[in-house]
């Protein structure tokens, strides 16, 4: 829920199942950073902690964010150079970001909350310089637990968090998540399970035994990395 959704406050988000949604750095995306991260945009930046983590690995000369929740936006301004408060659809990005001027755009756990995420990806993609990357994370509706609950129990009840977060408007699989990230004309670099398994975890063993084919069912969330050429 980073980035906030209409009617969901930071305070409410932090109380869901004990998770600190707006203050959690998404370190799983760090291996996919481009070599140069001089200028970046974090859509749904929450408190800016992911940008803070990136600054420990790369030189960031300028960082901007878009954040709906006022309190999270206030905290993000301590880490980012500019934060637009409100909906991404209404953010005047083109007024202060030139085409082909960004090295990195993050859309982490935000696109599934939008009415038309494809329009926003097509809008954002031209802002990337050659070699710049768009990193997207979205939940996987093909996760085996969801499929089992749906088939065995007819369970499609929305919840306060997780795959069926009641603020999710769009749902994706591995294939459609990749299509989303590429709809603005970028090239695919990677599409990976966002979860890193422990060495002897059963899911890791199943994944290895199936040559990775089981990831489409095991993954709760996919990270998609696309690059401008």
N, C-alpha and C positions, 0 to 999 in steps of 0.2 A: 503493500500500500504506500510506499514512498511516493512523494509528490502530492499526496492527498487527493481526495475525491469530494465532490460537492456533498456537504452534509456530514462529512467525517472529519473530526478535528484531530489535532496531534494528540491531545489528551486521551481521546477515545482510542486512537490507534495504538498508543503505547500500552493500553490496558488489555488488548486482545491477546489472550493466551500468554501473557507475560512478555511479549516481544516488544523490542524498542524499534519500531518500524522506521521512524523518521531519523533516528540517530545511528543507524547501523551502516557501517561502511561495507560496500559490496566488493570484497577483496577477491572474489572468485573471477572477476573480470580483469584483474591486473595482468595475468599472463597474455592477454590479447591486446594490450595497448600497442599503438604504433610507436616506432622509435622516437618520433617527434610528437610532443604533446604541448607545444607552445601555446596554442589557443584551443579552448574546449568549451563545449556547451553541454550542460547536464539538464535534461528535461525531466522534471519531477525530482529535483535535486535534494528534496527534504532539507536536512540541516547542513548539507554540504560535506558530510563526512567522507563520501567516496572520493570527491575531489581532493580532500585533505590527504587521503591515502595515496592518490596518484602523485601528489606533490612530493611524496617521500621517494618516489622512483624516477620521476621525470621532472625536467624543468618546465614549469607552467608559467608563462608570461602573463596570460590573461584567461580568466575563467568566468563564464556566465552561467546562470541557472534560471529555470522557471519553476515556480513552486506555488501551489494553491493555498496552502495553509499559512496564515499570517505569522504564527509563532515559529514555525519551521523556517519560513523565509527570513525572519529576523535573525535567527541563528546562522542561517546560510550566509548572510552578509558579512559574517565574521571570517569566512573562509574564501568567498568568491568576490570577484571584482564588481559584478553586477548581478542582481537578482530581480527578475520580473515576477511580481506577485499576481497570480490569477491563472486562468485557463490557458493552456498552450495554444488553443485555437485563436485566442485573442491577443496573445503576446506579439508586440511589434518587432519581431526579430530582424526583419529586413531593414529596419530603421538604423540598427547599430551593428549588424553583422553583414559584411560584404560577401557576395558569392565567392566560392572557392577560397575562403579565408580561414577555415577551421581545420584543425588536425584531428579532432575527436568530438563525436557527438554521442552522448549516452541517453538511452531510453530504457531505463531499468524498471520493470514492474509498473509501467505507466500506460503503454499502448492498449492493453486489454481493457482499460477503463474509458477509452475514447469511443465516441460514436463512429468516427471514420478515421481509424489509425492509418490507413493507407494514404489518405490525403496528407496527413502530417509527415509521413515518411517521404512522400514525393516533394513536399515543401522543404524538408530539412536536407535532403541529399545534395542539392546543388550548393549548399553552404560549405561542403567539404573540399579541401584542396586535394590535388592528386596525391595519393598515398594516405589520405586521411581516412579514418574509420568511423563507421557507425556501429555501436554495440547495443544490441537489443536483448532484453530478457523478457520472456513471456511464459505463463504456465502451460503445461501439457495436458490437454483434455483427454488424451489417450492413455493416461496413467492407469495402471492395472487396478489400483484400489478403487478409482472412480468407476471404471468399467464393471468391476465385480459388484459394487454397491448398486449400480444402475440395473444390471441384469438380475441379480439375486434378490434385491429388495425394492427395486423401482425408486431408488433414492436419488432425487435431483433437488434436494433441499439446499437453498442458499444459506451460507454461514457467515460469521463475522470475519473469517480469514481463511486463507488457503485457496485451493483450486476453484471452489464455488463461493468465493468471496462475493457478498451480495452487491458489491459495486462493480463487478466485472460485467462488461457489456459485450465483449468479444472473446472467442475461444479459439485456441490454436493447437495444431499438432506440429511435429517436427517439420513436415513438408510445408505447411501453410505459414509457419513462423519464418522459414527461409524466404518464401515468396513475399511476405510482408517486408522483410528487410531489404529485398532486392527490387521492390516495385518502383524505386526512384532511379533505377539505372546503375546501381552499384554492382560490384562483383563479389561473389561469396568467398569468404576466407575460411570460415569454420561455422559449424553448428554443433554444439556440444551440450551434454547433460550438465546442468549447473552444479550438481551435487558431486563432491569428491568423496568416494567411498573409503572406508577404513580398509586396511590390508586384507583382513579375513572376513569382511562383511559379506553376507550371503548375496546381496545385489551385485557386488563386484565379481563374485565367482560366477554368477549366472551370466553376467555381461561378457566375461572372458570366455566362458564355455560356448556362448552363441556367437562369438566373433563380433560382439557389439550390436548385433541385430536386436537384442532384447531391450536396448536403450529406449526405443520408441515406446515401450510399455513401462519401463522402470523409472524414467525421468519424471520428476514433478515439474521441472522447469527447464527450458532450453535457453542457452545463450547463443545468439547468432551474431557473427561478426562479418560485416560487409565493408568493402573498400572502394574508394573512388580511384579511377584510372586516369 
